[in-house]
């Protein structure tokens, strides 16, 4: 179902979707502090996307053992099959308040963390393994920032 190249493409798309969501949410936010948080998160997603795009261009990481690619495909298909990792279906205009926007963002960030936690199990390159936990930490920080904002009553 998924080759490693397809997994990387999915990671790139996840980050792109997050960036676009935060940029669009920023336009609809009235609170300057919320706008600043959303702008920061959009920039973080752009940085993650750029890193995955750089990784995707490394041919030794996207072509390899067909057995590993088949296993990756099956396991990821089973684990991720019901998750879309997409914020495209979220209509920001339909969200009644900032709380609903934050809830949508939290769901997306949690799905992203799950995806990267699973992805670690399929990576053998040390350089890449050193970077994914950093990205995971940043995604978890996004969750913390969103939860703090939610707790503050937006």
Helices and strands as residue ranges (DSSP letters): H 4-28, H 32-56, H 59-62, H 66-80, G 92-94, H 98-120, H 126-151
